[in-house]
């Protein structure tokens, strides 16, 4: 009910005061708290139809009273000379239509029959009375039409008339239940993502919707300061394959937006529309196949920037040497030791950055039998995917790092104590690897200079390279399937990802790590790690 509320069985009109005028209106109307957010007056009726008829006149009277009170205090009128932008007017029209939709759904649709000669016994109905819903529908059409004309006045000319006509048709469709604005569905979709996907991914979805709104507003010749809000006002039925195609073409021309970001945005749309299909609000998914050809463009863009690669042996030695020297400095940063330890753990375990930064005492597994290697456990709460949940044997050099870290922890400590307490959680998802990422990037640039082809993930590439080099040098345990298990990847072939065991005996992985150190890593690198 637009600008109306109900208390008990009586209807009231409600004038909402703009936030920047709360204090002015509170002062002018002698509000007890000093501010006034809204003004509510009774319409003195319990009948919905009568309330709708009285609403606009009562609102105008309240505005006049408030403006007079403001003028008496030397303050400008409630709305001054300000007029909302066309996009804001359209959003208001959508909100008005949604409120009308709810009111119409709640209204009584009973039509009283009128019988021939006013005699019910004849059974002949000559006409019916107008129901509350019928009356409300007429009022809604008039109200929406009046609001749409404000869009025409704000824009002006034939373009304004067309914008008003389009906005009215969409608002009417929303009010009468034949169209649904994206905002209504997004308010249902986003809560279902909480706790299921990362906050970073949710932020990415919002950026995609903002760009969609910007595109749709530009296509309609509208300026907007809230592009996502504009997108939320658009009915889902308006988005077709042509719109999807134009959006991709527009995205690819936006400065600073590469093919990978284009793919992210289109993926957001595709995911949301699949959900909308599942809940019955979309007949087809216009975004299906919208990313066709992007994979090739992403590959070409990656080559232009420089494809990611593992570190060379010389670079590993250089990084290790520099890190060790910084640890030895009298006034070293607390991150110097962290980075030096990571430089020895990451290439020997193949762990991701956050998997190492989040390592706890309880995830260190000591061997039960002589000859077994120490292990670390990558649990589901820190793993990237389900396949990433795994246990990793520690090369003796990596084991020495963990042993020293454990020895440095204050006693007593419990199983949840962080192995790297310096790695405080941060970022949108409170990940321990957040600040490590920033510090390592600074260290890497200071040692190797600007080089887009390497990053922390390159240590994971080094691990894979070491395993495959060991296999090429005759290491029987360093197979592709063992490497997939150690990296936490889902094997590619049906035989290995469906029929083969998901995990082998510990001894298989122990041998792979041992053989990797003996046959896959250059002696100069091992020496730099031991020093």
DODO-703127 format. One line per 4 residues: their letters; for each residue x negated, y, z of C-alpha. Coordinates in steps of 0.05 Angstrom, whole numbers, plus 32768, in hexadecimal, padded with zeros to 4 digits. Layout:
N
A = X:Y:Z ~ ...
# end
This chain:
531
XXXX = 8000:8000:8000 ~ 7FDA:803C:7FE5 ~ 7FD7:8073:801C ~ 800C:804E:8044
XXXX = 800A:8021:8081 ~ 803D:7FFD:80AA ~ 8043:7FFE:80F6 ~ 8076:7FCF:8110
XXXX = 80AF:7FD5:80DE ~ 80A5:801F:80CE ~ 807D:803A:8094 ~ 8049:8071:809C
XXXX = 8022:809B:806B ~ 7FD6:80A0:8075 ~ 7FAA:80D7:805B ~ 7F60:80C2:805C
XXXX = 7F30:80FA:806C ~ 7EED:80FA:8045 ~ 7EB4:80E8:8073 ~ 7E8F:812A:8068
XXXX = 7ECD:814F:8082 ~ 7EDC:8127:80C1 ~ 7EC0:815D:80EF ~ 7EE1:8197:80CA
XXXX = 7F26:8176:80CB ~ 7F1C:8161:8113 ~ 7F0C:81A8:8127 ~ 7F45:81C6:80FF
XXXX = 7F79:8195:811B ~ 7F5D:8196:8162 ~ 7F4E:814B:8162 ~ 7F3B:8131:81A7
XXXX = 7EFC:810E:8190 ~ 7EE7:814A:8166 ~ 7EEC:8123:8124 ~ 7F27:8109:80FC
XXXX = 7F20:80D1:80CA ~ 7F69:80CD:80B4 ~ 7FAD:80EA:80C1 ~ 7FE9:80BC:80C8
XXXX = 8031:80D4:80C6 ~ 8072:80AD:80CA ~ 809E:80A7:808D ~ 80D9:8098:80BB
XXXX = 80F1:805C:8094 ~ 80ED:8011:8097 ~ 80FF:800A:804E ~ 80C4:8000:801F
XXXX = 80E7:8022:7FE4 ~ 80F7:8060:800D ~ 80B0:8061:8027 ~ 8093:8062:7FE1
XXXX = 80C3:809A:7FCD ~ 80AF:80C5:8009 ~ 8064:80B6:8008 ~ 804A:80E8:7FD5
XXXX = 8072:8123:7FF0 ~ 805B:8114:8037 ~ 8012:810F:8020 ~ 8017:8152:7FFD
XXXX = 8035:8171:803C ~ 7FFD:8155:8068 ~ 7FC8:8170:8038 ~ 7FE9:81B5:8039
XXXX = 7FEA:81B5:8085 ~ 7FA1:819F:808A ~ 7F8A:81D3:8057 ~ 7FAF:8209:807D
XXXX = 7F8E:81F4:80BE ~ 7F4A:81F3:809D ~ 7F55:8238:807F ~ 7F68:8253:80C4
XXXX = 7F23:823C:80DD ~ 7EFF:825A:80A1 ~ 7EF2:8216:8082 ~ 7EFB:8202:8039
XXXX = 7F38:81D8:8024 ~ 7F36:818D:802F ~ 7F20:817C:7FE8 ~ 7F04:81C0:7FD5
XXXX = 7EF2:81C5:7F8B ~ 7ED7:817E:7F89 ~ 7EF6:814D:7F59 ~ 7EE2:8104:7F55
XXXX = 7EBB:80E9:7F19 ~ 7EE1:80C2:7EE5 ~ 7EC1:8082:7EFD ~ 7ED7:8090:7F45
XXXX = 7F1D:809E:7F2C ~ 7F1D:805B:7F09 ~ 7F06:8038:7F48 ~ 7F3D:805B:7F6F
XXXX = 7F70:8045:7F3A ~ 7F57:7FFD:7F41 ~ 7F5E:8000:7F8D ~ 7FA4:801E:7F85
XXXX = 7FB6:7FE5:7F56 ~ 7F9C:7FB0:7F87 ~ 7FC5:7FCE:7FC0 ~ 8002:7FD0:7F94
XXXX = 7FF6:7F88:7F80 ~ 7FF7:7F73:7FC9 ~ 8035:7F9D:7FD8 ~ 805A:7F7F:7F9C
XXXX = 8048:7F39:7FB1 ~ 8064:7F47:7FF7 ~ 80A3:7F6B:7FDF ~ 80E7:7F48:7FE0
XXXX = 80FD:7F32:7F9B ~ 8145:7F23:7FAE ~ 8179:7F42:7F7F ~ 81BF:7F48:7F9B
XXXX = 81F2:7F2C:7F69 ~ 8230:7F54:7F54 ~ 826B:7F27:7F42 ~ 82A5:7F33:7F12
XXXX = 82DA:7F5D:7F34 ~ 82AE:7F5B:7F73 ~ 82C8:7F15:7F7E ~ 8291:7EE2:7F90
XXXX = 82C3:7EA9:7F87 ~ 82C4:7EB5:7F3C ~ 827B:7EA0:7F38 ~ 8271:7ED1:7EFF
XXXX = 8235:7F00:7F0A ~ 823A:7F3F:7EE1 ~ 81FA:7F60:7EFA ~ 81C6:7F60:7F32
XXXX = 81AA:7F95:7F5F ~ 8162:7FAD:7F5A ~ 8134:7F87:7F88 ~ 8100:7FA7:7FB4
XXXX = 80CC:7F8A:7F85 ~ 80EE:7FA6:7F47 ~ 80F2:7FEB:7F67 ~ 80AA:7FE6:7F7F
XXXX = 8093:7FD2:7F38 ~ 80B2:8012:7F1C ~ 8091:803C:7F51 ~ 804E:801A:7F45
XXXX = 8051:8028:7EFA ~ 8060:8071:7F06 ~ 802A:8077:7F3C ~ 7FF5:8056:7F11
XXXX = 8007:8081:7ED5 ~ 8000:80C0:7EFE ~ 7FBC:80AA:7F19 ~ 7FA4:8097:7ED4
XXXX = 7FB4:80DD:7EBB ~ 7F7F:80F8:7EEB ~ 7F4C:80D1:7EC2 ~ 7F66:80F3:7E83
XXXX = 7F60:8137:7EA3 ~ 7F19:8128:7EBE ~ 7F00:8112:7E7A ~ 7F29:813E:7E4C
XXXX = 7F3B:8138:7E03 ~ 7F4D:80F9:7DDC ~ 7F16:80D2:7E00 ~ 7F38:80E3:7E42
XXXX = 7F7B:80CC:7E2A ~ 7F5E:808A:7E11 ~ 7F38:807F:7E53 ~ 7F78:808D:7E7A
XXXX = 7FA0:805E:7E4E ~ 7F6D:8026:7E55 ~ 7F67:8031:7EA0 ~ 7FB3:8030:7EA9
XXXX = 7FBC:7FF0:7E81 ~ 7F86:7FCD:7EAB ~ 7FA3:7FE8:7EEC ~ 7FE8:7FD1:7ED9
XXXX = 7FCE:7F8C:7EC8 ~ 7FAC:7F89:7F0C ~ 7FE9:7FA1:7F31 ~ 8017:7F6E:7F10
XXXX = 7FE7:7F34:7F17 ~ 7FD2:7F29:7ECF ~ 7F8B:7F41:7ED9 ~ 7F59:7F3C:7F12
XXXX = 7F20:7F6E:7F1E ~ 7EDB:7F51:7F26 ~ 7ED5:7F70:7F6B ~ 7F0C:7F44:7F88
XXXX = 7EE8:7F05:7F6F ~ 7EA3:7F1E:7F82 ~ 7EBB:7F29:7FCA ~ 7ECC:7EDF:7FCB
XXXX = 7E8E:7EC7:7FA6 ~ 7E56:7EEB:7FCD ~ 7E6B:7ED0:8012 ~ 7E65:7E8A:7FF6
XXXX = 7E1C:7E97:7FE5 ~ 7E08:7EAD:802B ~ 7DDB:7E79:804A ~ 7DDA:7E50:800A
XXXX = 7DAC:7E7B:7FDF ~ 7D76:7EAD:7FF3 ~ 7D86:7EF6:8001 ~ 7D55:7F07:7FCB
XXXX = 7D80:7EE2:7F98 ~ 7DBF:7F05:7FB2 ~ 7D9C:7F48:7FA8 ~ 7D8B:7F32:7F62
XXXX = 7DD5:7F23:7F55 ~ 7DE7:7F69:7F6C ~ 7DB3:7F88:7F3D ~ 7DD1:7F60:7F04
XXXX = 7E17:7F79:7F14 ~ 7DFE:7FC0:7F19 ~ 7DE0:7FBC:7ED4 ~ 7E20:7F9D:7EB9
XXXX = 7E47:7FD8:7ED6 ~ 7E15:800A:7EB8 ~ 7E1D:7FEA:7E74 ~ 7E69:7FE8:7E77
XXXX = 7E6D:8030:7E8F ~ 7E3F:8048:7E56 ~ 7E68:8021:7E24 ~ 7EA7:8044:7E3E
XXXX = 7E85:8088:7E3D ~ 7E88:808E:7E89 ~ 7E53:80A8:7EB8 ~ 7E4F:8084:7EFB
XXXX = 7E25:8089:7F39 ~ 7E3C:8044:7F50 ~ 7E34:8014:7F15 ~ 7E42:7FD5:7F3E
XXXX = 7E81:7FF5:7F58 ~ 7E96:8003:7F11 ~ 7E89:7FBB:7EFD ~ 7EB3:7FA4:7F38
XXXX = 7EEE:7FCD:7F1E ~ 7EEE:7FAA:7EDA ~ 7F1F:7F70:7ED1 ~ 7EFE:7F2D:7EC5
XXXX = 7F2D:7F22:7E8A ~ 7F0C:7F5D:7E66 ~ 7EC8:7F3B:7E63 ~ 7EC3:7F11:7E23
XXXX = 7E8A:7EF5:7DF9 ~ 7E83:7F36:7DD3 ~ 7E79:7F5B:7E14 ~ 7E46:7F27:7E2B
XXXX = 7E20:7F2D:7DE9 ~ 7E1F:7F79:7DEC ~ 7E07:7F77:7E34 ~ 7DCC:7F4B:7E21
XXXX = 7DBA:7F79:7DE7 ~ 7DBE:7FB5:7E16 ~ 7D94:7F94:7E4B ~ 7D5C:7F83:7E1A
XXXX = 7D57:7FCD:7E08 ~ 7D52:7FE6:7E51 ~ 7D0B:8000:7E5F ~ 7CE5:7FD4:7E90
XXXX = 7D15:7F9A:7E8B ~ 7CF1:7F5D:7E6E ~ 7D10:7F1D:7E54 ~ 7D08:7EFA:7E96
XXXX = 7D32:7F2F:7EBA ~ 7D65:7F2B:7E81 ~ 7D69:7EE1:7E8D ~ 7D73:7EEC:7ED8
XXXX = 7DAD:7F1C:7ECC ~ 7DCF:7EEF:7E99 ~ 7DC6:7EB4:7EC9 ~ 7DEB:7EDB:7EFF
XXXX = 7E25:7EE7:7ED0 ~ 7E26:7E9E:7EBA ~ 7E25:7E85:7F01 ~ 7E5D:7EB3:7F18
XXXX = 7E8A:7EA3:7EDD ~ 7E81:7E59:7EE8 ~ 7E9B:7E63:7F2F ~ 7ED4:7E8E:7F14
XXXX = 7EE7:7E55:7EE6 ~ 7EE6:7E24:7F20 ~ 7F16:7E4F:7F48 ~ 7F44:7E5B:7F0D
XXXX = 7F37:7EA5:7EFD ~ 7F11:7E9A:7EBC ~ 7F29:7E70:7E82 ~ 7EE5:7E71:7E5F
XXXX = 7E9E:7E85:7E71 ~ 7E88:7EBB:7E3F ~ 7E41:7EB6:7E59 ~ 7E36:7E6E:7E46
XXXX = 7DFA:7E6C:7E17 ~ 7DEB:7EB6:7E21 ~ 7DA2:7EA7:7E32 ~ 7D95:7E83:7DF1
XXXX = 7D52:7E97:7DD4 ~ 7D39:7EB8:7E14 ~ 7D0A:7E7F:7E26 ~ 7CE1:7E8D:7DE8
XXXX = 7CE1:7ED8:7DF7 ~ 7CCB:7ECB:7E3F ~ 7C92:7E9F:7E26 ~ 7C7B:7ED5:7DF6
XXXX = 7C7F:7F0A:7E2C ~ 7C57:7EDE:7E5C ~ 7C21:7ED5:7E28 ~ 7C1E:7F20:7E1D
XXXX = 7C15:7F2B:7E68 ~ 7BE7:7EEF:7E6F ~ 7C01:7EA9:7E81 ~ 7BF7:7E94:7EC9
XXXX = 7BBD:7E64:7ED3 ~ 7B94:7E42:7F09 ~ 7B56:7E64:7F24 ~ 7B14:7E50:7F05
XXXX = 7ADF:7E30:7F31 ~ 7AB6:7E70:7F2E ~ 7AF2:7E99:7F45 ~ 7B01:7E6A:7F7E
XXXX = 7AB9:7E6F:7F96 ~ 7ABC:7EBB:7F90 ~ 7AFD:7EBF:7FB7 ~ 7AE4:7E91:7FEE
XXXX = 7AA2:7EB5:7FF4 ~ 7AC3:7EFA:7FF9 ~ 7AF7:7EE1:802C ~ 7AC1:7EC1:8057
XXXX = 7A98:7F01:8057 ~ 7AD4:7F2A:806D ~ 7AE2:7EFA:80A7 ~ 7A9A:7F05:80BE
XXXX = 7AA2:7F51:80BF ~ 7AA4:7F70:8106 ~ 7AE3:7F9A:80F8 ~ 7B08:7F68:80CD
XXXX = 7B54:7F69:80C2 ~ 7B7D:7F31:80E2 ~ 7B8F:7F1D:809B ~ 7B47:7F0D:8088
XXXX = 7B49:7ECC:80AF ~ 7B8E:7EBA:8095 ~ 7B79:7EC5:804C ~ 7B39:7E9D:8055
XXXX = 7B60:7E63:8073 ~ 7B94:7E66:803C ~ 7B5D:7E65:8007 ~ 7B49:7E21:8022
XXXX = 7B8E:7E04:8030 ~ 7BB4:7E19:7FF1 ~ 7B89:7DF9:7FBB ~ 7B80:7DB9:7FE4
XXXX = 7BCA:7DB0:7FF3 ~ 7BEF:7DD0:7FB8 ~ 7C1F:7DF1:7FEA ~ 7C46:7E2E:7FDA
XXXX = 7C37:7E6F:7FFF ~ 7C72:7E6C:802E ~ 7C69:7E22:803B ~ 7C24:7E30:8059
XXXX = 7C36:7E72:807B ~ 7C71:7E51:80A0 ~ 7C48:7E15:80B7 ~ 7C56:7E03:8100
XXXX = 7C34:7DD5:8132 ~ 7C6C:7DA3:812D ~ 7C62:7D9C:80E2 ~ 7C1A:7D84:80EB
XXXX = 7C19:7D38:80EB ~ 7BDE:7D14:8109 ~ 7BCD:7CCE:80EF ~ 7BE6:7C90:8113
XXXX = 7BAF:7C63:80F8 ~ 7B64:7C69:80EC ~ 7B52:7C7E:80A6 ~ 7B92:7CA6:8099
XXXX = 7B90:7CF0:8089 ~ 7BB3:7D26:80B0 ~ 7BF3:7D40:8091 ~ 7C20:7D7C:808F
XXXX = 7C6A:7D79:8085 ~ 7C91:7DA7:8057 ~ 7CD7:7DA8:8074 ~ 7D19:7DBB:8053
XXXX = 7D1F:7DFE:8076 ~ 7CDF:7E18:8054 ~ 7CDF:7DEF:8013 ~ 7CF3:7E10:7FD1
XXXX = 7D1C:7DD4:7FB8 ~ 7D33:7D91:7FD2 ~ 7CF9:7D6F:7FAE ~ 7CC9:7D9D:7FD3
XXXX = 7CD6:7D79:8015 ~ 7C98:7D4E:801D ~ 7C5B:7D3C:8047 ~ 7C15:7D4E:802F
XXXX = 7BD3:7D2D:8043 ~ 7B9D:7D5E:8056 ~ 7B58:7D5C:8037 ~ 7B23:7D5D:806E
XXXX = 7B13:7DA6:805F ~ 7B5D:7DB9:8065 ~ 7B62:7D8E:80A4 ~ 7B29:7DB5:80C4
XXXX = 7B4E:7DF6:80B7 ~ 7B8D:7DDC:80D8 ~ 7B66:7DBF:8114 ~ 7B45:7E03:811F
XXXX = 7B88:7E27:811A ~ 7BA6:7DF7:814E ~ 7B6B:7E02:817C ~ 7B73:7E4E:8178
XXXX = 7BBC:7E4C:818E ~ 7BC9:7E62:81D6 ~ 7BDC:7E2A:8206 ~ 7C10:7E13:8213
XXXX = 7C33:7E15:81D0 ~ 7C6F:7DEF:81B5 ~ 7C7D:7DCC:8173 ~ 7C9B:7E0D:8156
XXXX = 7C5B:7E35:8161 ~ 7C42:7E53:8120 ~ 7BFF:7E3B:8105 ~ 7BF8:7E80:80E5
XXXX = 7C16:7EB0:8119 ~ 7BFD:7EEB:80F0 ~ 7C32:7EDA:80BB ~ 7C6E:7EFE:80D8
XXXX = 7CB0:7EF3:80B3 ~ 7CC2:7F2B:8084 ~ 7CE8:7F3D:8045 ~ 7D32:7F33:8037
XXXX = 7D2E:7EEA:804A ~ 7CFF:7EF1:8086 ~ 7CCB:7EC3:8068 ~ 7C87:7EBC:808A
XXXX = 7C66:7EBF:8045 ~ 7C80:7F06:8038 ~ 7C46:7F2E:8055 ~ 7C13:7EFA:8042
XXXX = 7C28:7F05:7FFA ~ 7C19:7F4F:7FFE ~ 7BD6:7F47:8023 ~ 7BBE:7F11:7FF4
XXXX = 7BD0:7F3A:7FB6 ~ 7BA5:7F73:7FD2 ~ 7B6B:7F44:7FE1 ~ 7B6F:7F23:7F9C
XXXX = 7B6E:7F66:7F78 ~ 7B32:7F7D:7FA1 ~ 7B0A:7F3F:7F8D ~ 7B1F:7F2F:7F46
XXXX = 7B3D:7F71:7F30 ~ 7B7E:7F79:7F08 ~ 7B8F:7F34:7EED ~ 7BD8:7F21:7EE1
XXXX = 7BC5:7ED9:7ED1 ~ 7BB6:7EC4:7F18 ~ 7BDB:7ECA:7F5B ~ 7BE5:7EA0:7F9A
XXXX = 7C0C:7E6D:7F73 ~ 7BCD:7E61:7F4A ~ 7BB2:7E38:7F84 ~ 7BEC:7E08:7F77
XXXX = 7BD4:7E05:7F2F ~ 7B8E:7DF7:7F48 ~ 7BA8:7DBC:7F71 ~ 7BCA:7D9E:7F35
XXXX = 7B8A:7DA9:7F0C ~ 7B5F:7D87:7F41 ~ 7B8E:7D4A:7F42 ~ 7B8E:7D43:7EF6
XXXX = 7B42:7D4D:7EF2 ~ 7B3A:7D15:7F25 ~ 7B67:7CE8:7EFB ~ 7B3E:7CF8:7EBD
XXXX = 7B00:7CE4:7EE4 ~ 7B1E:7CA0:7EF5 ~ 7B48:7CAD:7F34 ~ 7B7F:7C78:7F2F
XXXX = 7BAA:7C97:7F66 ~ 7BB0:7CDB:7F45 ~ 7BEA:7CCC:7F17 ~ 7C1F:7CFD:7EFE
XXXX = 7C54:7CDF:7F2C ~ 7C27:7CE6:7F69 ~ 7C18:7D2E:7F55 ~ 7C63:7D3C:7F50
XXXX = 7C6D:7D20:7F95 ~ 7C34:7D49:7FB2 ~ 7C4B:7D89:7F91 ~ 7C94:7D7E:7FA3
XXXX = 7CAC:7D7B:7F5B ~ 7CE4:7D50:7F41 ~ 7CC5:7D1E:7F10 ~ 7CD9:7D29:7EC7
XXXX = 7CE8:7CE4:7EAD ~ 7D26:7CBA:7EBE ~ 7CFA:7C7F:7ED4 ~ 7CD5:7CA9:7F07
XXXX = 7D0B:7CD7:7F21 ~ 7D42:7CA3:7F25 ~ 7D25:7C5D:7F2B ~ 7CE0:7C66:7F4A
XXXX = 7CD8:7C6F:7F95 ~ 7CDF:7CB7:7FAD ~ 7CA3:7CAE:7FDB ~ 7C6A:7C7C:7FDA
XXXX = 7C42:7C61:8014 ~ 7C17:7C95:8037 ~ 7BD8:7C72:8020 ~ 7BE7:7C83:7FD7
XXXX = 7BE7:7CCD:7FE5 ~ 7BAB:7CC8:8014 ~ 7B83:7CA8:7FDC ~ 7B99:7CDD:7FAA
XXXX = 7B82:7D16:7FD7 ~ 7B40:7CF2:7FE6 ~ 7B33:7CE4:7F9D ~ 7B46:7D2C:7F8B
XXXX = 7B0F:7D45:7FB9 ~ 7ADC:7D13:7F9E ~ 7AEA:7D16:7F54 ~ 7B15:7D54:7F46
XXXX = 7AF4:7D8F:7F69 ~ 7AB2:7DAE:7F56 ~ 7A7C:7DA7:7F8B ~ 7A71:7DF3:7F8B
XXXX = 7ABA:7DFE:7F9E ~ 7AB7:7DCA:7FD5 ~ 7A77:7DE9:7FF0 ~ 7A97:7E2E:7FF1
XXX = 7AD2:7E11:8018 ~ 7AA5:7DEF:804B ~ 7A78:7E2B:8057
# end
